[in-house]
Amino acid sequence: MQYSIRTNILTIFLLLIIAISASLLTTQYYFNTKLATDSTDKAFKYVTQNILDYVTKQNRRIENILSANYKNIHFNKPITMDFEHPALHDLTQLLLVNRGIRSIYFAQENNSFYKLTNIKSTLELKNFKIPTHTQWIVTINTQNNVKYFFLDQEQKLLKSIQENSTFSVKDRPWYRDAMSSTKPVKTAPYLFKSPETMGITYASRLHNIGSVLAIDFTVEQLNQILFLQKFSSSSEVFLFNDSGKIVASSKFHNTTQSNNQDSLINIALLNAQKTNQDSKIIKYTQDGSDKLSIYTQLYDNNLYLAFTLDAKLLLAPYNDNLKYMFLVSIVLLLLSAPIIFFATNLIVKPIKKLIYENKKIKNRDFKSVENIQTHIIEFNELSASLVNMSQSIYSYQKSQEELLDSIIKLIAEAVDAKSPYTGGHCERVPQIAQMLVAKASESNDSCFKDFILESEDDLREFEIGSWLHDCGKVTTPEYVVDKSTKLETINNRIHEIRTRFEVLWRDAQIDYLQKKLNGNDSKRALETLNSTQKNLLEDFEFIANANIGGEYMSPDKQERIRSIAKQEWIRHFDDSLGLGEVETLRYDKENAEPLPAMEKLLSDKNQHIVKRENFDYASYEKHGFKEEVPENLYNYGEVYNLCIAKGTLSPEERYKINEHVILTIKMLEKIPFPSQMTKIPEYAGTHHETLIGTGYPRKLSANELSIPARIMALADVFEALTASDRPYKKAKTLSESINILSFMVKDKHLDEDVFKLFLRSDLHNVYAKKYLKPEQIDKVDIKQYL
């Protein structure tokens, strides 16, 4: 596809602006995203440090509690089914002071176990199905029995429950770990049975061998701490273990959500955790939303701290800025379009002017090409170049036209010069034709209303076609063009035939004298001689008159020629001697009669036949030529030629004459005429066509003949009729010529409208005054033809 220069420039500038805007927006988006992720990374590191500080302090505080009670004698007192143990007061004080501790308990080597739990909410009361005002729960386990004591805030007994138990202190991980260590230990997070909440157990061996002090630390307070580390409503801070189970989360800061802590993290986080991609921001999709997450390991390598937030909400402030920048880009783009359009107009306007001037060159209107005025130096230089080029082309064209005219007239003169009897034909026909074309272009008659040839190109095209209408005659043998008698070739062969009559004349005299010497009847012999010689004179005169030709030879005259031809004479010399190489090829020496040979007075011999060789019938038909092609190129037979019924030309010679039009067409079609002169072969090659398809060489009909072609036909016939330099006919007077034209019009050989235009325009008299002899010019009554 092709577009205007304005469209191209406008498109380029707009695409450039779009590309720059897109680059800026892309760059801004990249840096915004990087800034957001960097901010997230910094925030996570800050949160991580806070959590680590909190956990470290919590660990230290609980370890300090365990260490401070290492030698507490109350924990060595035997455990019975009485909740008022000497250690109750110490345990109560520890729970009251340390709000993050859920339970504190001690176990002794005899598998006895004493535990104090602080109930912190009414929700827990409902979950445990215990008395409403319960504040403390004491759990004592001894000898396969477990007993629960529910105490109020003042530690007054509200209710107690005793059950069978298979609980073994020594099977608990915290007990085993504490007994095997000299320092406080802690378990991995796990789900406490009562209540069902996540937590960690800290334990330490007491100074009395076999006794262990333990503290249960739940994640409720850690949830609250995680919640406080959030910096957006869409973010979540949570802890998870190796299996992906969430231990604590900012979502669970509300105690009503504590039971949801059995949920798992996203699979992407779990996979990242397994491949140890520590502290890498991960992007994943959860519930149809894009998420960003970063995590790191905490203490003991069994817990991970993760920070997750909604990517869309994180980038929302930056995207809002991008939207603003995008809108600004659109506005700039819209504002730039008219500016660019105006700017391109400064370029397009002189280009259009140059195109207009260039069209003048294309139309060969070289003289009207002008300089354009513009502020662009290159366009001024281009304009000056166009003007100079048009002037150069104009000069060159004129020289080429003069050269072509010279060649055309040279060809026409060469055709006319071939025969002194047709000289001037190729010059006079164009004069008649061009006058007729001018009148037809001016005519208002209905038949010419759509016809006009007035442009310089059209007129020149027709002029050249008329000048070259007979250019094919350069190939026509001169003796054929000028053939004035039937026996004429290069010379008039009537003299050769006359010599044979002379031989027969002398043979008759010799026969008479021979009879007289032999004593025969002299009188009778003389009568025979006189009769024979009289017949010879009469026969030769008839043959000589037949040789001249005429409008028509009757069959009986043709038969007399054949009868005369049967007379014989004796040839004593070899007729194949002294011949040219080509002529020798036509003689059949093998079948030649021995000398002396008896010859016919007139004969049609094999050597009289010139074969037509290498004729391309396929090409002939391809060109649309329909003129019947004789089998032989020439036939010089004496009887054959003398019996020509009309005129002096044999069918072969008639075709050779007509062939000049075929050769004219072929010659002109091979010339690469410019596009405005493609009709030259048509104008030159249709002047022998008729309106009824009887013409040559293509047997065209009326609807296939243009007005210029019909004009050429009339011009050619009229010039031939009035020509006074033809040897085979007497020059016609003007009235005779017009009368013959009228008959040809009636026979549909010539166009009636062109004929009437010719007469009404008085062109016959205009032409006659210039080219006809005075004795040819007579008065013509055109009314009878109109």
Secondary structure as the mmCIF struct_conf table of DSSP 4:
data_model
#
loop_
_struct_conf.conf_type_id
_struct_conf.id
_struct_conf.beg_label_comp_id
_struct_conf.beg_label_asym_id
_struct_conf.beg_label_seq_id
_struct_conf.end_label_comp_id
_struct_conf.end_label_asym_id
_struct_conf.end_label_seq_id
HELX_RH_AL_P HELX_RH_AL_P1 ILE A 5 ALA A 68
TURN_TY1_P TURN_TY1_P1 ASN A 69 LYS A 71
HELX_RH_3T_P HELX_RH_3T_P1 ILE A 73 ASN A 76
BEND BEND1 LYS A 77 LYS A 77
HELX_LH_PP_P HELX_LH_PP_P1 PRO A 78 ILE A 79
BEND BEND2 MET A 81 MET A 81
BEND BEND3 PHE A 83 PHE A 83
TURN_TY1_P TURN_TY1_P2 PRO A 86 ALA A 87
HELX_RH_AL_P HELX_RH_AL_P2 LEU A 88 VAL A 97
TURN_TY1_P TURN_TY1_P3 ARG A 99 GLY A 100
STRN STRN1 ILE A 101 ALA A 107
TURN_TY1_P TURN_TY1_P4 GLU A 109 ASN A 110
BEND BEND4 ASN A 111 ASN A 111
STRN STRN2 PHE A 113 ASN A 118
HELX_RH_AL_P HELX_RH_AL_P3 THR A 122 PHE A 128
TURN_TY1_P TURN_TY1_P5 LYS A 129 LYS A 129
TURN_TY1_P TURN_TY1_P6 THR A 132 HIS A 133
STRN STRN3 TRP A 136 THR A 142
TURN_TY1_P TURN_TY1_P7 GLN A 143 ASN A 144
STRN STRN4 ASN A 145 LEU A 151
TURN_TY1_P TURN_TY1_P8 GLN A 153 GLU A 154
STRN STRN5 LEU A 157 ASN A 164
HELX_RH_3T_P HELX_RH_3T_P2 VAL A 169 ASP A 171
BEND BEND5 ARG A 172 ARG A 172
HELX_RH_AL_P HELX_RH_AL_P4 PRO A 173 MET A 179
TURN_TY1_P TURN_TY1_P9 SER A 180 SER A 180
BEND BEND6 THR A 182 LYS A 183
STRN STRN6 VAL A 185 LYS A 186
HELX_LH_PP_P HELX_LH_PP_P2 THR A 187 PRO A 189
STRN STRN7 TYR A 190 LEU A 191
BEND BEND7 LYS A 193 PRO A 195
STRN STRN8 MET A 198 ARG A 205
BEND BEND8 HIS A 207 ASN A 208
TURN_TY1_P TURN_TY1_P10 ILE A 209 GLY A 210
STRN STRN9 VAL A 212 THR A 218
BEND BEND9 VAL A 219 VAL A 219
HELX_RH_AL_P HELX_RH_AL_P5 GLU A 220 LEU A 228
TURN_TY1_P TURN_TY1_P11 GLN A 229 GLN A 229
BEND BEND10 SER A 232 SER A 232
TURN_TY1_P TURN_TY1_P12 SER A 233 SER A 234
STRN STRN10 GLU A 236 ASN A 241
TURN_TY1_P TURN_TY1_P13 ASP A 242 SER A 243
STRN STRN11 LYS A 245 LYS A 245
STRN STRN12 ILE A 246 SER A 249
HELX_RH_3T_P HELX_RH_3T_P3 SER A 250 HIS A 253
BEND BEND11 ASN A 254 ASN A 254
HELX_RH_3T_P HELX_RH_3T_P4 THR A 255 ASN A 260
TURN_TY1_P TURN_TY1_P14 GLN A 261 ASP A 262
STRN STRN13 LEU A 264 LEU A 264
HELX_RH_AL_P HELX_RH_AL_P6 ILE A 267 LYS A 274
TURN_TY1_P TURN_TY1_P15 THR A 275 ASN A 276
TURN_TY1_P TURN_TY1_P16 ASP A 278 SER A 279
STRN STRN14 ILE A 282 GLN A 286
TURN_TY1_P TURN_TY1_P17 ASP A 287 GLY A 288
STRN STRN15 SER A 289 GLN A 297
HELX_RH_3T_P HELX_RH_3T_P5 TYR A 299 ASN A 301
TURN_TY1_P TURN_TY1_P18 ASN A 302 ASN A 302
STRN STRN16 LEU A 303 ASP A 310
HELX_RH_AL_P HELX_RH_AL_P7 ALA A 311 LYS A 362
TURN_TY1_P TURN_TY1_P19 ASN A 363 ARG A 364
HELX_RH_3T_P HELX_RH_3T_P6 PHE A 366 SER A 368
BEND BEND12 HIS A 375 HIS A 375
HELX_RH_AL_P HELX_RH_AL_P8 ILE A 377 LYS A 418
TURN_TY1_P TURN_TY1_P20 PRO A 420 TYR A 421
BEND BEND13 THR A 422 THR A 422
TURN_TY1_P TURN_TY1_P21 GLY A 423 GLY A 424
HELX_RH_AL_P HELX_RH_AL_P9 HIS A 425 GLU A 442
BEND BEND14 ASP A 445 ASP A 445
HELX_RH_3T_P HELX_RH_3T_P7 SER A 446 PHE A 448
TURN_TY1_P TURN_TY1_P22 LYS A 449 ASP A 450
BEND BEND15 SER A 455 SER A 455
HELX_RH_AL_P HELX_RH_AL_P10 GLU A 456 TRP A 467
TURN_TY1_P TURN_TY1_P23 LEU A 468 ASP A 470
HELX_RH_3T_P HELX_RH_3T_P8 CYS A 471 THR A 475
BEND BEND16 THR A 476 THR A 476
HELX_RH_AL_P HELX_RH_AL_P11 GLU A 478 VAL A 481
TURN_TY1_P TURN_TY1_P24 ASP A 482 ASP A 482
BEND BEND17 THR A 485 THR A 485
TURN_TY1_P TURN_TY1_P25 LYS A 486 LEU A 487
STRN STRN17 GLU A 488 GLU A 488
BEND BEND18 THR A 489 ASN A 491
STRN STRN18 ASN A 492 ASN A 492
TURN_TY1_P TURN_TY1_P26 ARG A 493 ARG A 493
HELX_RH_AL_P HELX_RH_AL_P12 ILE A 494 LEU A 517
TURN_TY1_P TURN_TY1_P27 ASN A 518 GLY A 519
HELX_RH_AL_P HELX_RH_AL_P13 SER A 522 ILE A 548
BEND BEND19 GLU A 551 GLU A 551
HELX_RH_AL_P HELX_RH_AL_P14 PRO A 555 ALA A 565
TURN_TY1_P TURN_TY1_P28 LYS A 566 LYS A 566
STRN STRN19 GLU A 568 ARG A 571
BEND BEND20 PHE A 573 PHE A 573
TURN_TY1_P TURN_TY1_P29 ASP A 575 GLY A 578
HELX_RH_AL_P HELX_RH_AL_P15 GLU A 581 LEU A 585
TURN_TY1_P TURN_TY1_P30 ARG A 586 ARG A 586
HELX_RH_3T_P HELX_RH_3T_P9 LYS A 589 ASN A 591
HELX_LH_PP_P HELX_LH_PP_P3 ALA A 592 PRO A 594
BEND BEND21 LEU A 595 PRO A 596
STRN STRN20 ALA A 597 LYS A 600
BEND BEND22 LEU A 601 LEU A 602
HELX_RH_3T_P HELX_RH_3T_P10 ASN A 606 HIS A 608
STRN STRN21 ILE A 609 LYS A 611
BEND BEND23 ASN A 614 ASN A 614
HELX_RH_AL_P HELX_RH_AL_P16 TYR A 617 LYS A 622
TURN_TY1_P TURN_TY1_P31 HIS A 623 GLY A 624
BEND BEND24 GLU A 627 GLU A 627
HELX_LH_PP_P HELX_LH_PP_P4 GLU A 628 PRO A 630
BEND BEND25 GLU A 631 GLU A 631
STRN STRN22 ASN A 632 ASN A 635
HELX_RH_AL_P HELX_RH_AL_P17 GLU A 638 LEU A 642
TURN_TY1_P TURN_TY1_P32 CYS A 643 CYS A 643
BEND BEND26 ALA A 645 THR A 648
HELX_RH_AL_P HELX_RH_AL_P18 PRO A 651 LYS A 670
BEND BEND27 ILE A 671 ILE A 671
HELX_RH_3T_P HELX_RH_3T_P11 SER A 675 MET A 677
TURN_TY1_P TURN_TY1_P33 THR A 678 LYS A 679
HELX_RH_AL_P HELX_RH_AL_P19 ILE A 680 GLY A 685
TURN_TY1_P TURN_TY1_P34 HIS A 687 HIS A 688
TURN_TY1_P TURN_TY1_P35 LEU A 691 LEU A 691
STRN STRN23 ILE A 692 ILE A 692
BEND BEND28 GLY A 693 GLY A 693
BEND BEND29 GLY A 695 ARG A 698
STRN STRN24 SER A 701 SER A 701
HELX_RH_3T_P HELX_RH_3T_P12 ALA A 702 GLU A 704
HELX_RH_AL_P HELX_RH_AL_P20 ILE A 707 THR A 722
BEND BEND30 SER A 724 SER A 724
TURN_TY1_P TURN_TY1_P36 PRO A 727 TYR A 728
BEND BEND31 LYS A 729 LYS A 729
HELX_LH_PP_P HELX_LH_PP_P5 LYS A 730 THR A 733
HELX_RH_AL_P HELX_RH_AL_P21 LEU A 734 LYS A 746
TURN_TY1_P TURN_TY1_P37 ASP A 747 LYS A 748
BEND BEND32 HIS A 749 LEU A 750
HELX_RH_AL_P HELX_RH_AL_P22 GLU A 752 ARG A 760
TURN_TY1_P TURN_TY1_P38 SER A 761 ASP A 762
HELX_RH_AL_P HELX_RH_AL_P23 LEU A 763 TYR A 771
BEND BEND33 LEU A 772 LEU A 772
HELX_RH_3T_P HELX_RH_3T_P13 PRO A 774 GLN A 776
HELX_RH_3T_P HELX_RH_3T_P14 ILE A 782 GLN A 784
TURN_TY1_P TURN_TY1_P39 TYR A 785 TYR A 785
#
